[in-house]
Amino acid sequence: MPVQNATVYIVDDDESIRKAKARLLNSVGLRVEVFSSAREFLEHDRADMPGCLLLDVRMPGLSGLDLQQELVASQFSLPIIFISAHGNIPMSVRAMKAGAVDFLPKPVDDQALLDAVRQAIDQDTLSRRDAEELRDIQTRIQTLTPREHEILKLVVEGLINKQIASRLGISLPTVKCHRRHVMEKMAVSSVAELARMVERSIASLRLKDDICHPKARFPRSLQ
């Protein structure tokens, strides 16, 4: 189980359950923080590290599902594992559709809980790694000059140097020079690798509705 640099947040209004879960998770080396209410959790400053949230469904005041909605609205990405003694199929479906990674009934088997936490932390670790790689790609794209953006777009579309020179009305040596700079700045050694990086960046921007037109192949930064 990946326990280093990971935190499990427990939100449950039952003190005995909070303590029991915390002891179990501490026993396998996990860092744990406990909260007696959803509001207390929201007001707490959380460290920027992998982990997951163990969340009771029914609590006084803000319920677990209500808290999930608030977290989704604020783009909080930590995986949520719901635990409830009063869960039902519609409730679990609602939670999973909103992004929960698991829904466990009380009383929870210790090994089932540990397995769910391990999977959630693994998922969060990979998600953070992917997000970091994507930020790196987008940062590299932003270092390109306007002309290099043009070259990048045409290279990824499959045009060879002579076609690019003709399209842009520049000399072949100039195209080769700009193309070399693009490959160096993007830190790639092949057009296939360059295309994968660009498409990955575009896919992310599309998810954020940050494209100039629904049918556009390239976002603003690559036009």
N, C-alpha and C positions, 0 to 999 in steps of 0.2 A: 504494500500500500504506500503511495507517495505521501509522506507525511511532512517533509521538510518544506518550509515556507508556504504552508497552507493553513487556513483557518476555517473551522466549522462554527457557524452561528446557530444557536438554538433559541427559538422563540416559542415559549410555552408558558401558559399562566399557572401550571401546576409545578410547584417548587420541587416536589419529590421526583417528578419525571425529568425536570431539567437536570437535577443532580445526578440521577441515574445515567442519563445519556452522556453527560459530561464525563463521568467516571469511566464509562465504557470507551469513549473516544480518546480520553487521556491515556488509557491503558495501552493503546497502540501508537502512542506518540503524537497524536494530533493536538494542535492548539485549538482551544475551545473558548468561545465567548457566549454567555447566556443572557437572555432578556425575558422579562416577565410579561411583556406586552409588545404589540406591533409598534405602538407609538414610541416606546423606549428604544426599539431597534432603529426606527427612522431618525431619531435624534442623535444616534451614536455615530461618531466618525469611524469609518471602516478603513482598514489598511488596504492598500492596493496590492493584493496578492491572491493567488488561486485559493479556492475553497468552495463551500456550498452553504446553503441555508436550510436548516431543519425547522419546519414551520407547522405548528398546530393549526388545524382548520378553524375550530370554534374557540374563540377567546372573547372576553368582555371588551366592549368598545370596538376597535377595528379588528375584524376577523382576519384569518389567514388569507382567505381569497381576496378580501379588500386590500390587504397589504400587497399581495401579488399584483393587483391591478395598478396600485400606486408605483410599485417598482418598475413594472413594464412601461408605464407612462414616462418615468424618469430615465428610461434606457439603462436600468440596473441589470447587469447581465449575469450575476452570480446564479448558478443552478439552484433550483428550489426542489427540496424533497418534502412533500406533505406527509404529515402523520396525523391520523384521526381515529377516534373511537366511534365516531358517528358518521363516517363517510358512506357515500352511496355512489352508484354508477354515474348519475348525472353530475354529481359534484366532482368526481375524479376526472370525468371527461372534460368538464369546464377547466379544471386546473391544468390538465395536460395540454389542452388546446392553447392555453395562455403561456405555455412554455415550461411547465414543471417537468422535471426529469423522472419523478417517481411519485407514487401515492401509496403509502404503507398503512395498513390498519393496525390499531392498538389492540392488544399488546404486541409490540414489534419484536420479532426474533432478533437476538443480538447479531448473529451472523448476517442476516438479511439487511439489517441496518448498516453494518460495516461494509458490506458489498455495495450497497446503494451509494454510500458516502464515497467509497473508492472510485466508483464509476463517475460520480458527479465531479469529483476533483480532477480526475483524468480528463474529462470533457472540458472543464474550465481551463485547465492547463493548455490543452491543445488549442482552444479558442483564443486564448491570450497570445499564444505563439503565432497563430495565423494572423491575428490583428496586428501584431508587431511587424510581421513580414510585409503585410499590406501597407502599413504606414511607411515602411522603408521604400517600397516600390513607388508609392505616390510622391515621396520626398525626392526620389531620383528623377521622376518625371518633371517635377517642378524646377529642376536645375537646367532643363533643356532650354535653349534659345528658341525664339519663334521659328526660325528656319529649321532647327533640329526637330521641332515638333512636326513640321511638315514632312521632313524626311522620315521620321518615325512612322507617321501614319501611312505613307506610301510603301515603305518597306514591309510593314505588317500586312498591308493589302496584297503583297506579293509581287510588286513591281521590281524589275531589275534596275540597275544603275542608269542604263541608257534611257529607259522609259521615264525614270524619275527626272533626269536631266531635261528631257523633252517636255514633260508635264510642267516643270517649274521654270523652264526657260533659263537654265543655268548650265555651266560646263560640267562635263563628266568628272574632271578632277575635283571640282568643288563638291559634287555629290559624294564622291568617295571620302573626302575629308570630313564632311558633316556626318556621313554615315559612321565613320570610325569614331568620331566624338560621341555619337549616340550610343554605340555599343560600349564604349568605355564608361560613360556616365551611368548607363543602366547596369554595368558590370555583368554583361552576358557575352557568350562566345558564339551564339548561333541565332539565326532568325527565329527558329522554332521556340527557343527559350524566351526571346524578346516578345514574341506574339503571346505566349502564355502569361507573361507578366502584365502585358497591356490588357488582355482580356480579363484578367483577374481584377485589375483596377477598375475597368469599365463596369464589370458586374457589381462591384461594391457601390460605385457611384449610382448605378441604376436603382439599387435597393434604397438609396437615400433620395431618389428622385432628383439627382443632381446631374441631369443630362439635358441637352438643349432641345431634344425632340424624341418622342417615344420610339421612333424608328431609326434614330441616328446610331451609327456604328461607333462613333467616337464622342466622348464627352467634350465639353468646352475646352478643357486644358489640352486636348490633343488635336484641336481643329486649327 
